[in-house]
Amino acid sequence: MLNVALPKGRLGEKVYDMFARAGFECPSILEKGRKLIFENPEAGVRYFWVKPSDVAIYVERGAADIGVAGKDILLEYEPDVYELFDLDIGKCRMAVAAKKGFRDNTERTLKVATKFSNITRNHYAAIGRDIDIIHLNGSIEIAPILGLSDVIVDIVETGSTLKENDLEVIDTIVPISARLIANKASFKFKSDAIERIMAGLENTEKVTK
Ligand code: PRP
């Protein structure tokens, strides 16, 4: 049985759809309810819904053999897993944003609010800029408006959250999309099943494009 951690939410539903089209169906997953684990012994697959930011933990520790996680989570937590495949969905970018008209005074330490402290630290270390990280858990866009920070580092998808809060992108750090990841031991010992899934996913991708 292959254990698959899916990110709960809209992205996860898209991902399940791709897996189903790849031949790993589990119809009970579509029933409404609060159940989190679903299996289809015939297809040899067990799915479970987890918080998107937790998928990599399940996979790293082997509770899941494979899973789907955003590149943002992989860059932030740097889990010890194999990144197998870009699913080309859940596309957005990690960006620096600030109030319209913001000018960086490089003589001062830059105050940066973010959920992604590791990505932020790496980005500013690479360009040699001194920063003070303010770690928040959500609604990051409020920070520069209230003067809590100078800029934010956050995910931008449509750009509407920034727009509606009078902020603008001043720099793009990295493009983001959903990735298929595998536990390192599972990749060795369940290679047949994992390869079948990868082949199926590659085919469904070609059909969709
Ligand atoms: C994410 C992100 C931005 C927003 C970007 O927030 O942190 O706030 O989506 O999307 P947009 O460019 O399409 O507007 P999320 O919904 O995950 O909430 P949170 O960060 O406030 O927890």
Boltz pocket constraint, residues with backbone or C-beta under 6 A from the ligand:
constraints:
  - pocket:
      binder: B
      contacts: [[A, 137], [A, 138], [A, 139], [A, 140], [A, 141], [A, 154], [A, 155], [A, 156], [A, 157], [A, 158], [A, 159], [A, 160], [A, 161], [A, 162]]
      max_distance: 6.0
